[in-house]
Amino acid sequence: MPTAMVVGRVWYGLCTYWTENFSKLLGPGVPLCPVCRSPGFEATAEEWNGGLEPFEADHPGYVAVVAANREICHGRGVKILDLWRMATGET
């Protein structure tokens, strides 16, 4: 079963792509999504993991959607929350 929890640093883009494997990102300079070339952000495991559980409490299934979309680019403007809404039928 895929997990969304990380151990090291994580990179997440403006396009839903996220990874712990920084060698998959485009560079040099600012790391970019290898699919759409979108810039993104870095977080520590503590920051990333700490944000998942509280959000899951109000959005059941959110962590599973995050996990299922590891290293998948849906393009700029698509948010993981949008994917969660589509998966659950929530609005």
PyMOL commands that set and color helices and strands:
alter all, ss='L'
color gray80, all
select helices_A, chain A and resi 22-24+45-58+62-68+80-88
alter helices_A, ss='H'
color red, helices_A
select strands_A, chain A and resi 10-13+18-19+40-43
alter strands_A, ss='S'
color yellow, strands_A
deselect
rebuild
show_as cartoon
